[in-house]
Amino acid sequence: MMAEEEGQSLPYVSEIVLKKRKIRDELAITRRTQLELGKYGAKKSKKQSDVSDIKRPEQFIKEFRDKELDLIRTKQRAKRPKSMIPTIKSKLLFIIRIQGKNDMHPKTRKVLYNLRLRKVFRGVFVKATEGVIDMLQKVEPYVTYGYPNLKNVKELVYKKGYARIDKKAVPLTDNNIIEQTLGKYGIICIEDIIHEIANVGQHFKEVVLFMGPLMLSKPEDGLLRGKKQPYREGGDAGNREDEINDLISKMN
């Protein structure tokens, strides 16, 4: 019986099948390595790593609590007595968003979006009204603002200014573009835009809506320390008054 078993030959496997098996095994090893290192091997990034994408339950709980705390603080700031709100000394304000959205409640984000500040280090000119001041109180930890001087208004418009035409950003290098859109208001060139903004003119709203939010340069290390406390208390946020011009010059 044993002699018969020893005499049996191994099942025949064609060379093509063996090659396919080898390729399959090699692909399996490669895929396993990719999963361990990230989708693109050495070019691993936080988004690409399947491990870093997994959130623990306590992380979800912490994020939820942080956002709820943000909403509570937003409501508390909105209820501040007027005596605690700094008096606005100019009709023109320049607002810069300085914080991201990790612990931000959706209602806070909505206020920032209403101010057209969808991304960090974006800046907008606004007319200082009671409604704007109320919004700034709600989102104070995420923005800093103040009174831009004429020099910075001019340099911001020339260096960072652009128009939104057909959902595309178009540099303000051609006065024909300005005249076609704002000519009906008597604004036909970039100097007219600067004058209207600096003086918060009759058609200020039309001018700032014609321009998109200004994309400022990332500040140098140490310029913004990431603190959400008010600027007057040693932080980065809130009203800088005339001192906003120093920050504008370094981010323009």
C-alpha positions in Angstrom: 0.0 0.0 0.0 2.8 2.4 0.9 4.6 1.6 -2.3 1.5 2.6 -4.2 1.3 5.9 -2.4 5.0 6.6 -3.0 4.6 5.9 -6.7 1.8 8.5 -7.1 3.0 11.6 -9.1 2.2 15.2 -8.0 -0.7 16.8 -9.8 0.4 18.7 -12.9 0.2 22.5 -12.7 0.9 24.5 -15.9 3.6 27.1 -16.1 1.0 29.8 -16.8 -0.9 29.0 -13.5 2.3 29.1 -11.6 3.2 32.6 -13.0 -0.3 33.9 -12.1 0.1 32.6 -8.6 3.5 34.3 -8.2 2.1 37.6 -9.5 -0.9 37.3 -7.2 1.4 36.7 -4.1 3.7 39.6 -5.0 0.7 41.9 -5.4 -0.6 40.7 -2.0 2.7 41.5 -0.4 2.9 44.9 -2.1 -0.7 45.8 -1.0 0.0 44.7 2.6 3.1 47.0 2.6 1.1 49.9 1.2 -1.6 49.5 3.9 1.1 49.5 6.6 2.9 52.6 5.3 -0.1 54.4 3.8 -1.7 54.5 0.4 1.5 55.7 -1.4 4.2 54.1 0.7 6.8 56.6 1.8 4.6 59.5 0.7 2.3 58.9 3.7 0.1 61.7 4.8 -2.4 62.1 7.5 -5.4 61.8 5.1 -3.9 58.8 3.3 -3.1 56.7 6.4 -6.0 54.4 7.2 -4.8 54.3 10.8 -4.9 58.1 11.3 -8.4 58.2 9.8 -9.8 56.0 12.6 -11.3 58.1 15.4 -11.9 56.7 18.9 -15.2 57.2 20.7 -13.6 59.6 23.2 -12.4 61.8 20.3 -15.9 62.2 19.0 -17.1 63.0 22.5 -14.3 65.6 22.9 -15.1 67.2 19.6 -18.8 67.4 20.4 -18.2 68.9 23.8 -15.7 71.5 22.3 -18.3 72.6 19.8 -21.0 72.9 22.4 -18.7 74.9 24.6 -17.9 77.1 21.6 -21.6 77.7 21.1 -22.1 78.6 24.8 -19.2 81.1 24.7 -20.6 82.6 21.5 -23.9 83.2 23.2 -22.2 84.7 26.3 -20.2 87.1 24.2 -23.4 88.1 22.3 -25.0 89.0 25.7 -22.2 91.3 26.9 -23.4 94.7 28.1 -22.6 97.5 25.7 -20.3 99.0 28.3 -17.9 96.1 27.7 -17.9 96.4 23.9 -15.1 98.7 22.7 -16.3 101.9 21.0 -15.8 101.8 17.2 -13.8 104.9 16.2 -14.0 104.5 12.4 -16.6 103.6 9.8 -14.2 101.3 8.0 -13.0 98.0 9.5 -10.7 95.4 8.1 -11.3 91.9 9.5 -8.8 89.0 9.3 -9.7 85.4 10.1 -6.9 84.0 12.2 -8.3 80.6 13.5 -9.4 77.4 11.9 -12.5 75.3 12.6 -11.4 72.3 14.7 -13.6 73.1 17.7 -16.0 75.5 15.9 -19.8 75.1 16.3 -21.8 75.2 13.0 -23.5 78.4 14.1 -20.2 80.1 14.6 -19.1 79.0 11.2 -22.2 80.4 9.7 -21.4 83.9 11.2 -17.9 83.7 9.7 -19.4 82.7 6.3 -21.8 85.7 6.5 -18.7 87.9 6.9 -17.3 86.1 3.8 -14.4 84.7 5.9 -14.5 81.0 4.8 -10.8 80.4 5.2 -8.0 81.3 7.6 -5.9 84.4 6.7 -8.6 85.9 4.5 -9.4 89.6 5.0 -12.4 91.7 4.2 -13.3 95.4 4.3 -16.6 96.1 6.1 -18.6 99.1 7.1 -18.8 99.4 10.9 -22.5 98.9 11.6 -24.3 97.7 14.7 -25.0 94.4 13.0 -21.4 93.9 12.0 -20.3 94.6 15.6 -22.7 92.0 16.9 -21.3 89.4 14.5 -17.7 90.3 15.5 -18.6 89.8 19.2 -19.9 86.3 18.4 -16.8 85.2 16.5 -14.2 87.2 18.4 -11.8 84.3 19.1 -11.5 83.6 15.4 -10.9 87.0 14.0 -8.9 90.2 14.5 -9.9 93.6 13.2 -9.2 97.3 13.3 -9.0 100.5 11.3 -6.9 100.3 8.2 -5.2 103.5 7.1 -5.2 104.8 3.5 -1.8 103.4 2.7 -2.8 99.9 3.6 -6.2 100.2 1.8 -4.3 101.2 -1.3 -1.7 98.5 -1.1 -4.2 95.8 -0.3 -6.3 96.6 -3.3 -3.3 96.8 -5.6 -1.5 93.7 -4.3 -4.4 91.4 -3.3 -7.4 92.8 -5.0 -9.3 90.8 -7.6 -12.8 90.6 -9.0 -15.2 87.7 -9.0 -16.4 87.2 -12.6 -18.3 84.0 -13.6 -17.0 82.4 -10.4 -13.4 83.1 -11.4 -10.8 85.3 -9.7 -9.7 88.1 -12.1 -6.9 90.4 -11.1 -7.7 94.1 -11.1 -5.3 94.9 -13.9 -7.8 96.0 -16.5 -9.9 99.1 -15.8 -12.4 97.9 -18.5 -13.5 95.1 -16.2 -14.1 97.6 -13.4 -16.0 100.0 -15.7 -18.2 97.2 -17.1 -19.4 96.2 -13.6 -19.2 99.4 -11.5 -19.4 102.1 -14.2 -23.1 102.7 -13.5 -22.0 103.9 -10.0 -19.4 106.3 -11.5 -16.5 103.9 -10.5 -14.4 103.2 -13.6 -10.8 102.5 -12.3 -8.9 101.0 -9.5 -8.3 104.4 -7.9 -12.1 104.9 -7.7 -12.3 101.6 -5.9 -9.7 102.7 -3.4 -11.4 106.0 -2.8 -14.8 104.4 -2.3 -13.4 101.9 0.2 -11.3 104.3 2.2 -14.1 106.8 2.5 -16.9 104.2 3.0 -18.7 105.8 0.1 -22.3 105.5 -1.1 -21.5 102.4 -3.2 -19.2 100.8 -0.7 -21.3 97.6 -0.5 -21.3 97.2 -4.3 -17.5 97.7 -4.5 -16.6 95.1 -1.7 -19.0 92.6 -3.2 -17.4 93.1 -6.6 -14.1 92.2 -5.0 -13.5 88.8 -3.4 -12.1 88.3 0.1 -8.4 89.2 0.1 -6.0 86.3 0.3 -3.3 87.4 2.8 0.1 85.8 3.2 0.7 83.4 6.0 2.2 85.4 8.9 5.7 84.8 10.0 6.4 82.6 13.0 5.6 84.4 16.3 3.5 87.1 14.6 0.3 85.3 15.6 0.7 83.1 18.6 -2.6 81.2 18.1 -4.2 82.6 21.3 -7.9 83.2 21.2 -7.8 85.7 24.0 -8.5 89.4 23.2 -5.6 91.3 21.8 -5.8 93.9 24.6 -5.2 90.9 27.1 -2.2 89.6 25.3 -3.9 87.4 22.8 -4.4 87.7 19.0 -8.2 88.1 18.6 -10.5 91.0 18.7 -10.1 94.8 18.1 -6.6 96.0 17.5 -7.8 99.5 16.5 -5.0 101.3 14.6 -2.5 98.5 15.4 -4.1 96.3 12.8 -2.0 98.2 10.2 1.2 96.6 11.5 -0.4 93.1 11.0 -1.7 94.1 7.5 1.7 95.3 6.4 3.3 92.0 7.4 0.6 89.8 5.8 0.2 91.8 2.5 
